[in-house]
Amino acid sequence: MNGQIVAFTGVAAGMVAMPGADFTVVVRNALISRRAGVACALGVTGGLLLHTALAVAGVAAVLTAVPALFRVLQLLGGGYVLYLGVRTLPTLWKTPTETAHAPEFAHESGGRPLRQGFVTNALNPKAPITFLSLLPQFVPAGGSALLRTLLLALIVVVLALVWFPAVAVLVDRLGRWLRRPWAARAVAGVTGGALTVLGVLLLAEPLLAA
């Protein structure tokens, strides 16, 4: 493994592990169950796989060239993150039993967490542009640029496939403490508040830029 790939792996690991909507939504689902957390983590990884594929294909360049399309995706992504945050906040006023049987959490195993993770990541239009701007910096002149770009994209996906499920498992292992009434309310407040603030910020950027 040459120095460029090692350097890229370090940069990509920092990007993947950076706290944000992906991290928060995985934690939120992991507090429901390990299965929900891991499913959500796999959904986030699926979103990253989509973004890296788009970046390699050059579709991200279209988002840069068509500001209106970029803003529409920003609004969709911000709206979805805000929706998740607002839906989480009411659990602050519920008992653990009520929370466990609330309609929004009644079927949070399997498809719904997977879909939440995928949509949260996939509706972030900055991701493919970030990859499009980052990947070429680690593709040497000469040789097969496509093969190197695919390799770098694969590294990002593998890092996400390790990091987000690990976060879900860790949160689940700490679940006995985190699910205590006061801790559960604190975590719900932090994750719900974080998602709500992130959603507002994501919505504000394209609206203020319009």
Backbone as ProteinMPNN parsed JSONL, in Angstrom:
{"seq_chain_A": "MNGQIVAFTGVAAGMVAMPGADFTVVVRNALISRRAGVACALGVTGGLLLHTALAVAGVAAVLTAVPALFRVLQLLGGGYVLYLGVRTLPTLWKTPTETAHAPEFAHESGGRPLRQGFVTNALNPKAPITFLSLLPQFVPAGGSALLRTLLLALIVVVLALVWFPAVAVLVDRLGRWLRRPWAARAVAGVTGGALTVLGVLLLAEPLLAA", "coords_chain_A": {"N_chain_A": [[0.857, -1.194, 0.0], [0.759, 2.094, -1.024], [2.045, 5.4, -0.105], [0.157, 7.391, -0.748], [-2.323, 6.083, -0.681], [-2.424, 5.327, 1.984], [-2.477, 7.858, 3.191], [-4.885, 8.822, 2.145], [-6.671, 7.006, 3.309], [-6.503, 7.742, 5.995], [-7.543, 10.372, 5.9], [-10.114, 9.851, 4.873], [-11.131, 8.23, 6.911], [-11.38, 10.074, 8.976], [-13.354, 11.72, 7.854], [-15.53, 9.939, 7.693], [-15.938, 9.26, 10.388], [-16.625, 11.655, 11.51], [-18.802, 13.409, 13.623], [-22.253, 13.78, 12.909], [-25.325, 14.021, 11.056], [-25.584, 11.344, 10.173], [-24.204, 9.841, 12.164], [-25.718, 10.537, 14.406], [-28.296, 9.564, 13.815], [-27.815, 6.847, 13.708], [-27.07, 6.311, 16.369], [-29.478, 6.972, 17.615], [-31.198, 4.93, 16.662], [-29.828, 2.667, 17.571], [-30.251, 2.808, 20.275], [-32.771, 1.852, 20.473], [-32.65, -0.839, 19.669], [-30.08, -3.338, 19.158], [-30.277, -4.534, 16.666], [-31.801, -2.664, 15.207], [-30.03, -0.5, 15.242], [-27.74, -1.509, 13.879], [-28.915, -2.087, 11.422], [-29.612, 0.495, 10.589], [-27.035, 1.555, 10.418], [-26.028, 0.053, 8.292], [-27.673, 1.054, 6.344], [-26.771, 3.703, 6.177], [-24.205, 3.176, 5.2], [-24.921, 2.14, 2.733], [-25.907, 4.472, 1.564], [-23.529, 5.938, 1.376], [-22.186, 4.297, -0.396], [-23.717, 4.743, -2.662], [-23.151, 7.468, -3.059], [-20.366, 7.439, -3.532], [-20.303, 5.955, -5.852], [-21.68, 7.703, -7.553], [-19.907, 9.832, -7.519], [-17.651, 8.724, -8.73], [-18.749, 8.261, -11.205], [-19.103, 10.81, -12.043], [-21.406, 12.244, -11.688], [-21.7, 14.009, -9.622], [-20.556, 16.301, -10.547], [-22.56, 17.367, -12.066], [-24.374, 18.247, -10.144], [-22.929, 20.349, -9.134], [-22.846, 22.002, -11.342], [-25.49, 22.623, -11.763], [-27.089, 24.591, -9.902], [-29.754, 24.825, -8.937], [-30.755, 22.192, -8.775], [-29.03, 21.177, -6.879], [-29.803, 22.711, -4.642], [-32.427, 21.828, -4.296], [-32.011, 19.15, -3.502], [-30.632, 19.661, -1.145], [-32.669, 20.854, 0.375], [-34.507, 18.72, 0.555], [-32.944, 16.83, 1.954], [-32.345, 18.265, 4.341], [-34.947, 18.67, 5.291], [-35.734, 16.023, 5.829], [-33.94, 15.212, 7.847], [-34.648, 17.068, 9.814], [-37.268, 16.239, 10.268], [-36.819, 13.696, 11.451], [-35.569, 14.527, 13.816], [-37.564, 16.134, 15.088], [-39.5, 14.203, 15.457], [-38.306, 12.624, 17.35], [-38.079, 14.151, 19.704], [-40.572, 14.261, 21.258], [-40.4, 11.986, 22.89], [-39.167, 12.717, 25.196], [-41.021, 13.331, 27.105], [-42.22, 10.997, 27.744], [-42.676, 7.874, 29.456], [-40.301, 5.125, 29.857], [-41.723, 2.744, 29.214], [-43.9, 3.688, 27.739], [-42.506, 4.844, 25.647], [-41.317, 2.616, 24.459], [-43.544, 1.401, 23.367], [-44.568, 3.251, 21.689], [-46.047, 4.5, 18.645], [-44.19, 5.44, 16.743], [-41.939, 3.994, 17.324], [-42.627, 1.388, 17.291], [-42.202, -0.416, 15.248], [-39.467, -0.441, 14.696], [-37.475, -2.18, 13.837], [-35.461, -3.74, 11.431], [-36.564, -2.963, 8.246], [-37.297, -0.146, 8.46], [-35.297, 1.339, 10.067], [-33.087, 0.776, 8.395], [-33.873, 2.089, 6.069], [-34.044, 4.708, 7.05], [-31.346, 5.27, 7.661], [-30.196, 5.068, 5.111], [-31.609, 7.04, 3.595], [-31.052, 9.384, 5.055], [-28.301, 9.691, 4.606], [-28.141, 9.527, 1.787], [-29.587, 11.733, 0.873], [-27.913, 13.83, 1.223], [-26.442, 16.194, -0.522], [-23.914, 17.245, -0.464], [-22.091, 15.279, -0.03], [-21.363, 13.662, -2.43], [-20.083, 15.686, -3.852], [-18.034, 16.374, -2.163], [-16.549, 13.986, -2.242], [-15.932, 14.002, -4.949], [-14.234, 16.155, -5.129], [-12.244, 15.356, -3.42], [-11.247, 12.764, -4.122], [-9.708, 13.007, -6.629], [-7.354, 14.158, -5.698], [-5.795, 12.148, -4.768], [-5.217, 10.512, -6.82], [-2.759, 9.41, -8.824], [-0.87, 10.861, -11.549], [-1.018, 9.416, -14.783], [-1.34, 5.877, -15.506], [-4.224, 3.907, -14.54], [-6.805, 5.872, -13.948], [-9.448, 5.381, -13.35], [-9.503, 2.832, -12.102], [-7.976, 3.396, -9.797], [-9.586, 5.344, -8.596], [-11.905, 3.872, -8.091], [-10.86, 2.085, -6.222], [-10.247, 3.832, -4.097], [-12.807, 4.74, -3.516], [-13.934, 2.359, -2.642], [-12.506, 1.991, -0.288], [-13.583, 4.008, 1.317], [-16.215, 3.088, 1.626], [-15.781, 0.65, 2.965], [-14.639, 1.575, 5.35], [-16.846, 2.932, 6.421], [-18.536, 0.769, 6.706], [-17.339, -0.551, 8.763], [-17.145, 1.364, 10.836], [-19.78, 2.553, 11.471], [-21.542, 0.301, 12.141], [-20.02, -0.517, 14.347], [-20.323, 1.627, 16.096], [-23.07, 1.372, 16.564], [-23.167, -1.14, 17.874], [-21.623, -0.59, 20.152], [-23.155, 1.409, 21.413], [-25.427, -0.125, 21.93], [-24.352, -1.979, 23.744], [-23.867, -0.345, 25.866], [-26.382, 0.083, 26.514], [-27.923, -0.688, 28.809], [-27.277, 1.184, 30.744], [-27.725, 3.543, 29.321], [-30.413, 3.348, 28.796], [-31.722, 3.846, 31.145], [-34.249, 5.7, 32.889], [-33.622, 8.558, 33.305], [-31.267, 8.797, 31.852], [-32.082, 7.91, 29.341], [-33.883, 9.908, 28.634], [-32.14, 12.061, 28.532], [-30.394, 11.311, 26.445], [-32.249, 11.113, 24.373], [-33.005, 13.764, 24.256], [-30.582, 14.971, 23.494], [-29.922, 13.655, 21.038], [-32.289, 14.067, 19.562], [-32.408, 16.852, 19.663], [-29.985, 17.463, 18.377], [-30.4, 16.411, 15.795], [-32.572, 17.985, 15.048], [-31.474, 20.595, 15.075], [-29.449, 20.237, 13.162], [-31.057, 19.685, 10.949], [-32.435, 22.131, 10.666], [-30.27, 23.845, 10.109], [-29.37, 22.706, 7.718], [-31.564, 23.221, 6.118], [-31.642, 25.983, 6.23], [-29.368, 26.883, 4.886], [-29.659, 26.519, 1.935], [-31.994, 28.067, 1.647], [-31.325, 30.645, 2.53], [-29.392, 31.177, 0.692], [-30.76, 31.416, -1.617]], "CA_chain_A": [[0.0, 0.0, 0.0], [1.644, 3.244, -1.104], [1.772, 6.49, 0.816], [-1.064, 8.112, -1.098], [-3.491, 5.337, -0.207], [-2.414, 5.444, 3.448], [-2.934, 9.214, 3.515], [-6.31, 8.917, 1.833], [-7.405, 6.226, 4.312], [-6.591, 8.564, 7.192], [-8.48, 11.474, 5.651], [-11.452, 9.283, 4.726], [-11.568, 7.772, 8.231], [-11.824, 11.27, 9.686], [-14.622, 12.146, 7.264], [-16.586, 8.985, 8.043], [-16.175, 9.27, 11.83], [-17.037, 12.984, 11.962], [-20.199, 13.408, 14.081], [-23.2, 14.5, 12.061], [-26.647, 13.401, 10.996], [-25.426, 9.888, 10.067], [-23.826, 9.339, 13.482], [-26.823, 10.739, 15.338], [-29.426, 8.68, 13.511], [-27.398, 5.497, 14.087], [-27.182, 6.243, 17.833], [-30.903, 6.982, 17.94], [-31.755, 3.606, 16.401], [-29.147, 1.677, 18.411], [-30.86, 2.856, 21.598], [-33.991, 1.046, 20.401], [-32.146, -2.211, 19.72], [-28.867, -3.529, 18.365], [-30.676, -4.827, 15.291], [-32.178, -1.408, 14.557], [-28.822, 0.301, 15.068], [-26.909, -2.076, 12.812], [-29.641, -1.896, 10.158], [-29.447, 1.896, 10.237], [-25.641, 1.707, 10.013], [-25.913, -0.501, 6.944], [-28.334, 2.002, 5.459], [-25.829, 4.811, 5.971], [-23.158, 2.668, 4.315], [-25.519, 2.077, 1.398], [-25.925, 5.834, 1.044], [-22.155, 6.273, 0.993], [-21.889, 3.541, -1.619], [-24.36, 5.484, -3.747], [-22.413, 8.71, -3.301], [-19.068, 7.166, -4.145], [-20.568, 5.545, -7.237], [-22.013, 8.912, -8.293], [-18.69, 10.629, -7.671], [-16.826, 8.068, -9.746], [-19.422, 8.443, -12.494], [-19.078, 12.216, -12.405], [-22.714, 12.874, -11.526], [-21.558, 15.119, -8.686], [-20.243, 17.5, -11.331], [-23.85, 17.917, -12.507], [-24.917, 18.982, -9.009], [-22.185, 21.594, -9.047], [-23.17, 22.825, -12.507], [-26.916, 22.978, -11.736], [-27.351, 25.0, -8.512], [-31.144, 24.587, -8.53], [-30.863, 20.789, -8.39], [-28.293, 21.049, -5.623], [-30.619, 23.291, -3.577], [-33.576, 20.936, -4.07], [-31.535, 18.017, -2.703], [-30.348, 20.177, 0.19], [-33.945, 21.041, 1.07], [-35.03, 17.393, 0.853], [-32.125, 16.234, 3.011], [-32.563, 19.01, 5.575], [-36.297, 18.388, 5.755], [-35.811, 14.672, 6.376], [-33.221, 15.21, 9.125], [-35.493, 17.813, 10.75], [-38.398, 15.347, 10.586], [-36.35, 12.695, 12.412], [-35.328, 15.191, 15.09], [-38.843, 16.53, 15.687], [-40.205, 12.993, 15.864], [-37.634, 12.056, 18.514], [-38.217, 15.001, 20.886], [-41.692, 13.944, 22.158], [-40.085, 10.899, 23.828], [-38.684, 13.305, 26.442], [-42.126, 13.407, 28.05], [-42.834, 9.681, 27.872], [-41.975, 6.902, 30.281], [-39.661, 4.11, 29.037], [-42.71, 1.806, 28.686], [-44.641, 4.387, 26.69], [-41.603, 5.016, 24.509], [-41.119, 1.331, 23.79], [-44.743, 1.022, 22.642], [-45.046, 4.377, 20.879], [-46.181, 4.111, 17.239], [-43.006, 5.716, 15.933], [-40.88, 3.042, 17.635], [-43.212, 0.055, 17.388], [-41.701, -1.304, 14.205], [-38.175, 0.119, 14.339], [-36.473, -3.2, 13.551], [-35.505, -4.165, 10.038], [-36.582, -2.056, 7.106], [-37.387, 1.286, 8.71], [-33.98, 1.896, 10.376], [-32.254, 0.684, 7.194], [-34.312, 3.161, 5.181], [-33.669, 5.978, 7.661], [-29.913, 5.466, 7.468], [-29.911, 5.292, 3.686], [-32.154, 8.326, 3.147], [-30.311, 10.451, 5.721], [-27.027, 9.878, 3.915], [-28.314, 9.705, 0.344], [-30.12, 13.059, 0.579], [-26.896, 14.844, 1.504], [-25.789, 16.429, -1.809], [-22.527, 17.656, -0.299], [-21.232, 14.099, 0.018], [-20.705, 13.337, -3.694], [-19.193, 16.78, -4.253], [-16.837, 16.224, -1.335], [-15.77, 12.89, -2.8], [-15.439, 14.385, -6.266], [-13.1, 17.061, -4.939], [-11.193, 14.69, -2.643], [-10.661, 11.606, -4.798], [-8.637, 13.303, -7.591], [-6.115, 14.544, -5.028], [-5.049, 10.938, -4.44], [-5.071, 9.719, -8.041], [-1.518, 9.85, -9.465], [-0.885, 11.031, -13.005], [-0.656, 8.178, -15.467], [-2.006, 4.686, -14.995], [-5.667, 3.868, -14.678], [-7.466, 6.734, -12.964], [-10.712, 4.762, -12.971], [-9.243, 1.767, -11.13], [-7.554, 3.997, -8.532], [-10.75, 5.997, -8.009], [-12.756, 2.809, -7.561], [-10.208, 1.58, -5.014], [-10.429, 4.823, -3.039], [-14.224, 4.713, -3.154], [-14.136, 1.131, -1.87], [-11.944, 2.226, 1.043], [-14.567, 4.803, 2.057], [-17.353, 2.227, 1.953], [-15.331, -0.312, 3.97], [-14.506, 2.316, 6.609], [-18.2, 3.155, 6.932], [-19.083, -0.534, 7.063], [-16.741, -0.907, 10.049], [-17.376, 2.392, 11.851], [-21.153, 2.762, 11.917], [-22.006, -0.834, 12.942], [-19.3, -0.523, 15.623], [-21.011, 2.615, 16.933], [-24.35, 0.781, 16.955], [-22.922, -2.208, 18.855], [-21.154, 0.04, 21.385], [-24.314, 2.044, 22.054], [-26.278, -1.193, 22.442], [-23.706, -2.553, 24.934], [-24.066, 0.619, 26.944], [-27.817, 0.32, 26.566], [-28.494, -0.838, 30.144], [-27.112, 2.479, 31.407], [-28.321, 4.6, 28.504], [-31.87, 3.234, 28.767], [-32.315, 4.269, 32.404], [-35.17, 6.802, 32.576], [-33.01, 9.883, 33.173], [-30.291, 8.747, 30.762], [-32.813, 7.793, 28.081], [-34.413, 11.224, 28.3], [-31.012, 12.921, 28.169], [-29.934, 10.921, 25.108], [-33.294, 11.504, 23.425], [-32.917, 15.212, 24.096], [-29.372, 15.317, 22.737], [-30.015, 13.198, 19.65], [-33.389, 14.784, 18.915], [-31.994, 18.25, 19.494], [-28.924, 17.536, 17.368], [-31.019, 16.212, 14.481], [-33.399, 19.153, 14.747], [-30.579, 21.706, 14.735], [-28.828, 19.919, 11.877], [-32.072, 19.852, 9.916], [-32.664, 23.566, 10.472], [-29.096, 24.402, 9.436], [-29.354, 22.219, 6.336], [-32.622, 23.921, 5.406], [-31.356, 27.418, 6.181], [-28.315, 27.199, 3.905], [-30.166, 26.789, 0.578], [-33.011, 29.111, 1.668], [-30.648, 31.934, 2.629], [-28.587, 31.384, -0.523], [-31.666, 31.63, -2.758]], "C_chain_A": [[0.885, 1.232, 0.0], [1.188, 4.365, -0.189], [0.488, 7.233, 0.529], [-2.307, 7.409, -0.565], [-3.574, 5.404, 1.312], [-2.94, 6.81, 3.865], [-4.434, 9.36, 3.264], [-7.139, 8.181, 2.88], [-7.571, 7.023, 5.597], [-7.588, 9.697, 7.045], [-9.913, 10.951, 5.59], [-12.002, 8.81, 6.07], [-12.074, 8.95, 9.06], [-13.157, 11.766, 9.179], [-15.774, 11.245, 7.704], [-16.954, 9.092, 9.518], [-16.666, 10.616, 12.344], [-18.505, 12.969, 12.383], [-21.083, 14.273, 13.183], [-24.526, 13.779, 12.072], [-26.553, 11.876, 10.94], [-25.163, 9.276, 11.44], [-25.022, 9.403, 14.432], [-27.974, 9.786, 15.081], [-29.08, 7.221, 13.822], [-27.524, 5.319, 15.602], [-28.648, 6.158, 18.244], [-31.517, 5.6, 17.758], [-31.122, 2.53, 17.27], [-29.719, 1.664, 19.821], [-32.17, 2.077, 21.641], [-33.624, -0.436, 20.494], [-30.871, -2.293, 18.887], [-29.216, -3.75, 16.895], [-31.034, -3.55, 14.539], [-30.956, -0.546, 14.285], [-27.947, -0.192, 13.928], [-27.585, -1.906, 11.456], [-29.494, -0.466, 9.671], [-28.025, 2.163, 9.745], [-25.414, 1.175, 8.603], [-26.592, 0.405, 5.924], [-27.448, 3.198, 5.15], [-24.72, 4.39, 5.012], [-23.671, 2.557, 2.881], [-25.589, 3.447, 0.752], [-24.55, 6.279, 0.593], [-21.741, 5.54, -0.277], [-22.496, 4.242, -2.826], [-23.565, 6.74, -4.088], [-21.069, 8.464, -3.982], [-19.241, 6.727, -5.59], [-20.883, 6.758, -8.107], [-20.769, 9.767, -8.538], [-17.8, 10.042, -8.754], [-17.421, 8.283, -11.132], [-19.438, 9.9, -12.943], [-20.404, 12.925, -12.265], [-22.629, 14.059, -10.572], [-21.241, 16.412, -9.419], [-21.527, 18.167, -11.816], [-24.472, 18.741, -11.386], [-24.22, 20.324, -8.855], [-22.595, 22.545, -10.164], [-24.618, 23.294, -12.512], [-27.295, 23.334, -10.302], [-28.772, 24.707, -8.049], [-31.346, 23.153, -8.064], [-30.181, 20.551, -7.055], [-29.135, 21.56, -4.456], [-31.839, 22.415, -3.267], [-33.162, 19.749, -3.197], [-31.181, 18.455, -1.288], [-31.641, 20.315, 1.005], [-34.562, 19.695, 1.456], [-34.267, 16.753, 2.012], [-32.341, 16.92, 4.341], [-33.933, 18.74, 6.161], [-36.409, 17.02, 6.392], [-35.112, 14.585, 7.733], [-34.035, 15.944, 10.186], [-36.68, 16.96, 11.195], [-37.986, 14.301, 11.622], [-36.143, 13.309, 13.79], [-36.614, 15.54, 15.808], [-39.604, 15.31, 16.179], [-39.594, 12.368, 17.109], [-37.94, 12.835, 19.784], [-39.398, 14.66, 21.79], [-41.409, 12.827, 23.151], [-39.547, 11.434, 25.148], [-39.764, 13.297, 27.515], [-42.83, 12.074, 28.23], [-42.024, 8.816, 28.818], [-41.309, 5.891, 29.371], [-40.655, 3.132, 28.431], [-43.496, 2.432, 27.543], [-43.791, 4.553, 25.44], [-41.466, 3.721, 23.73], [-42.316, 0.938, 22.951], [-45.318, 2.151, 21.797], [-45.093, 3.964, 19.412], [-44.911, 4.33, 16.443], [-41.866, 4.75, 16.205], [-41.36, 1.596, 17.583], [-42.635, -0.914, 16.369], [-40.315, -0.859, 13.74], [-37.105, -0.949, 14.14], [-36.596, -3.596, 12.09], [-35.499, -3.02, 9.057], [-36.551, -0.589, 7.427], [-36.046, 1.896, 9.111], [-33.03, 1.866, 9.175], [-32.586, 1.837, 6.244], [-33.915, 4.524, 5.741], [-32.186, 6.274, 7.437], [-29.575, 5.8, 6.028], [-30.371, 6.678, 3.238], [-31.396, 9.492, 3.766], [-29.004, 10.741, 4.995], [-27.218, 10.22, 2.444], [-28.804, 11.09, -0.018], [-29.16, 14.182, 0.963], [-26.121, 15.122, 0.218], [-24.34, 16.854, -1.684], [-21.581, 16.466, -0.356], [-20.596, 13.774, -1.328], [-19.751, 14.427, -4.166], [-17.902, 16.723, -3.448], [-15.947, 15.12, -1.886], [-15.16, 13.277, -4.141], [-14.224, 15.301, -6.151], [-11.933, 16.384, -4.232], [-10.482, 13.603, -3.431], [-9.54, 11.975, -5.775], [-7.308, 13.677, -6.952], [-5.22, 13.338, -4.742], [-4.956, 9.983, -5.626], [-3.833, 10.206, -8.777], [-1.681, 9.989, -10.976], [-0.402, 9.753, -13.672], [-1.372, 6.989, -14.844], [-3.509, 4.797, -15.172], [-6.327, 4.686, -13.574], [-8.754, 6.087, -12.466], [-10.5, 3.698, -11.902], [-8.832, 2.344, -9.781], [-8.752, 4.655, -7.837], [-11.702, 4.977, -7.404], [-12.183, 2.241, -6.269], [-10.42, 2.535, -3.85], [-11.887, 4.85, -2.568], [-14.536, 3.485, -2.3], [-13.617, 1.286, -0.45], [-12.943, 2.99, 1.905], [-15.726, 3.92, 2.519], [-16.972, 1.224, 3.05], [-15.192, 0.362, 5.339], [-15.879, 2.547, 7.243], [-18.813, 1.85, 7.418], [-18.525, -1.034, 8.386], [-17.195, 0.065, 11.142], [-18.817, 2.431, 12.359], [-21.755, 1.541, 12.635], [-21.307, -0.915, 14.302], [-19.938, 0.464, 16.595], [-22.327, 2.035, 17.447], [-24.168, -0.278, 18.04], [-22.487, -1.614, 20.189], [-22.311, 0.687, 22.139], [-25.236, 0.986, 22.64], [-25.684, -1.806, 23.705], [-23.845, -1.633, 26.135], [-25.544, 0.853, 27.211], [-28.42, 0.231, 27.959], [-28.405, 0.475, 30.905], [-27.853, 3.577, 30.641], [-29.839, 4.555, 28.502], [-32.521, 3.495, 30.127], [-33.139, 5.524, 32.14], [-34.496, 8.154, 32.364], [-32.013, 9.924, 32.025], [-30.993, 8.688, 29.412], [-33.361, 9.148, 27.65], [-33.281, 12.168, 27.864], [-30.529, 12.614, 26.755], [-30.961, 11.314, 24.058], [-33.248, 13.003, 23.182], [-31.731, 15.626, 23.251], [-29.509, 14.913, 21.276], [-31.137, 13.922, 18.903], [-33.037, 16.234, 18.668], [-30.947, 18.401, 18.412], [-29.504, 17.382, 15.965], [-31.864, 17.417, 14.077], [-32.542, 20.342, 14.325], [-29.909, 21.469, 13.386], [-29.816, 20.117, 10.735], [-32.331, 21.317, 9.608], [-31.501, 24.199, 9.719], [-29.04, 23.978, 7.971], [-30.428, 22.906, 5.491], [-32.287, 25.395, 5.208], [-30.352, 27.765, 5.08], [-28.849, 27.448, 2.508], [-31.2, 27.91, 0.546], [-32.392, 30.493, 1.725], [-29.845, 32.261, 1.379], [-29.461, 31.715, -1.729], [-31.836, 33.108, -3.069]], "O_chain_A": [[1.684, 1.414, 0.918], [0.117, 4.31, 0.416], [-0.203, 7.663, 1.453], [-3.228, 8.053, -0.062], [-4.664, 5.523, 1.871], [-3.752, 6.913, 4.784], [-5.157, 9.947, 4.07], [-8.19, 8.669, 3.295], [-8.632, 6.996, 6.22], [-8.382, 9.958, 7.949], [-10.819, 11.537, 6.183], [-13.191, 8.964, 6.345], [-13.078, 8.835, 9.762], [-14.005, 12.188, 9.965], [-16.855, 11.726, 8.043], [-18.131, 9.026, 9.873], [-17.082, 10.716, 13.498], [-19.366, 12.566, 11.601], [-20.689, 15.36, 12.76], [-24.819, 13.014, 12.991], [-27.344, 11.184, 11.581], [-25.818, 8.311, 11.832], [-25.303, 8.454, 15.164], [-28.565, 9.256, 16.022], [-29.968, 6.44, 14.166], [-28.026, 4.296, 16.067], [-29.013, 5.367, 19.114], [-32.278, 5.146, 18.612], [-31.796, 1.58, 17.667], [-29.682, 0.635, 20.496], [-32.63, 1.687, 22.714], [-34.2, -1.186, 21.281], [-30.611, -1.447, 18.031], [-28.551, -3.231, 15.999], [-30.635, -3.362, 13.39], [-30.851, 0.071, 13.225], [-27.47, 0.597, 13.112], [-26.924, -1.616, 10.459], [-29.277, -0.23, 8.482], [-27.824, 2.899, 8.779], [-24.69, 1.782, 7.814], [-26.145, 0.513, 4.782], [-27.379, 3.654, 4.008], [-24.34, 5.149, 4.121], [-22.943, 2.844, 1.93], [-25.363, 3.587, -0.45], [-24.41, 6.922, -0.448], [-21.038, 6.089, -1.124], [-21.871, 4.328, -3.883], [-23.333, 7.039, -5.259], [-20.684, 9.194, -4.896], [-18.436, 7.075, -6.453], [-20.426, 6.85, -9.246], [-20.595, 10.346, -9.61], [-17.261, 10.766, -9.591], [-16.695, 8.464, -12.109], [-19.753, 10.192, -14.097], [-20.535, 14.079, -12.672], [-23.399, 15.011, -10.697], [-21.614, 17.495, -8.967], [-21.579, 19.389, -11.961], [-25.034, 19.807, -11.636], [-24.846, 21.318, -8.487], [-22.68, 23.756, -9.955], [-24.946, 24.265, -13.193], [-27.774, 22.476, -9.56], [-28.978, 24.373, -6.883], [-32.031, 22.917, -7.069], [-30.687, 19.817, -6.206], [-29.183, 20.928, -3.401], [-32.232, 22.28, -2.108], [-33.875, 19.385, -2.262], [-31.402, 17.709, -0.334], [-31.691, 19.938, 2.176], [-35.083, 19.548, 2.561], [-34.869, 16.203, 2.934], [-32.503, 16.254, 5.363], [-34.079, 18.597, 7.375], [-37.107, 16.862, 7.394], [-35.626, 13.96, 8.66], [-34.107, 15.498, 11.331], [-37.047, 16.966, 12.37], [-38.729, 14.047, 12.571], [-36.488, 12.707, 14.807], [-36.751, 15.277, 17.003], [-40.28, 15.372, 17.206], [-40.278, 11.659, 17.847], [-38.05, 12.234, 20.852], [-39.253, 14.757, 23.008], [-42.104, 12.72, 24.161], [-39.473, 10.689, 26.126], [-39.454, 13.261, 28.706], [-43.917, 12.018, 28.805], [-40.816, 9.009, 28.962], [-41.695, 5.787, 28.207], [-40.492, 2.718, 27.283], [-43.732, 1.798, 26.514], [-44.282, 4.422, 24.319], [-41.493, 3.718, 22.499], [-42.172, 0.236, 21.95], [-46.416, 2.032, 21.253], [-44.268, 3.163, 18.973], [-44.571, 3.528, 15.574], [-40.921, 4.677, 15.419], [-40.574, 0.676, 17.81], [-42.59, -2.119, 16.618], [-40.014, -0.892, 12.546], [-35.919, -0.642, 14.264], [-37.7, -3.767, 11.573], [-34.573, -2.21, 9.025], [-35.855, 0.168, 6.751], [-35.672, 2.915, 8.53], [-32.264, 2.804, 8.958], [-31.691, 2.475, 5.688], [-33.495, 5.402, 4.987], [-31.816, 7.389, 7.068], [-28.776, 6.695, 5.753], [-29.624, 7.405, 2.583], [-31.123, 10.482, 3.088], [-28.644, 11.901, 4.793], [-26.539, 11.098, 1.913], [-28.485, 11.591, -1.096], [-29.551, 15.347, 1.022], [-25.217, 14.356, -0.115], [-23.602, 16.836, -2.669], [-20.406, 16.618, -0.69], [-19.376, 13.617, -1.383], [-18.736, 14.141, -4.801], [-16.818, 16.986, -3.969], [-14.733, 15.292, -1.988], [-14.018, 12.927, -4.438], [-13.304, 15.236, -6.966], [-10.779, 16.774, -4.409], [-9.254, 13.525, -3.416], [-8.5, 11.317, -5.761], [-6.256, 13.537, -7.575], [-4.023, 13.494, -4.501], [-4.657, 8.8, -5.463], [-3.843, 11.315, -9.311], [-2.513, 9.325, -11.594], [0.513, 9.092, -13.181], [-1.947, 7.105, -13.762], [-4.0, 5.682, -15.873], [-6.401, 4.257, -12.422], [-9.111, 6.228, -11.296], [-11.228, 3.658, -10.91], [-9.27, 1.859, -8.738], [-8.908, 4.531, -6.623], [-12.246, 5.197, -6.322], [-12.925, 1.948, -5.331], [-10.735, 2.104, -2.74], [-12.162, 4.968, -1.374], [-15.313, 3.566, -1.347], [-14.219, 0.769, 0.491], [-13.133, 2.669, 3.078], [-16.16, 4.002, 3.668], [-17.76, 0.98, 3.964], [-15.577, -0.207, 6.361], [-16.051, 2.378, 8.45], [-19.524, 1.827, 8.423], [-19.157, -1.846, 9.061], [-17.581, -0.353, 12.234], [-19.044, 2.35, 13.567], [-22.425, 1.72, 13.652], [-21.913, -1.327, 15.292], [-20.076, 0.169, 17.782], [-22.661, 2.186, 18.622], [-24.924, -0.312, 19.012], [-22.925, -2.072, 21.244], [-22.434, 0.532, 23.354], [-25.773, 1.173, 23.731], [-26.419, -2.122, 24.64], [-23.93, -2.087, 27.276], [-25.918, 1.702, 28.02], [-29.336, 0.989, 28.277], [-29.333, 0.846, 31.624], [-28.519, 4.426, 31.235], [-30.496, 5.564, 28.246], [-33.74, 3.379, 30.256], [-32.788, 6.327, 31.275], [-34.758, 8.828, 31.367], [-31.906, 10.922, 31.313], [-30.564, 9.329, 28.453], [-33.318, 9.504, 26.472], [-33.449, 12.968, 26.944], [-30.283, 13.524, 25.963], [-30.602, 11.791, 22.981], [-33.426, 13.465, 22.055], [-31.838, 16.511, 22.401], [-29.249, 15.714, 20.377], [-30.962, 14.338, 17.758], [-33.324, 16.783, 17.604], [-30.995, 19.342, 17.62], [-29.147, 18.129, 15.054], [-31.873, 17.82, 12.914], [-32.843, 21.015, 13.34], [-29.81, 22.381, 12.565], [-29.463, 20.651, 9.683], [-32.435, 21.708, 8.446], [-31.708, 24.994, 8.802], [-28.709, 24.776, 7.094], [-30.23, 23.146, 4.3], [-32.596, 25.984, 4.172], [-30.466, 28.801, 4.425], [-28.54, 28.486, 1.922], [-31.296, 28.632, -0.446], [-32.86, 31.416, 1.058], [-29.636, 33.425, 1.036], [-28.974, 32.228, -2.736], [-32.563, 33.464, -3.996]]}, "name": "protein", "num_of_chains": 1, "seq": "MNGQIVAFTGVAAGMVAMPGADFTVVVRNALISRRAGVACALGVTGGLLLHTALAVAGVAAVLTAVPALFRVLQLLGGGYVLYLGVRTLPTLWKTPTETAHAPEFAHESGGRPLRQGFVTNALNPKAPITFLSLLPQFVPAGGSALLRTLLLALIVVVLALVWFPAVAVLVDRLGRWLRRPWAARAVAGVTGGALTVLGVLLLAEPLLAA"}
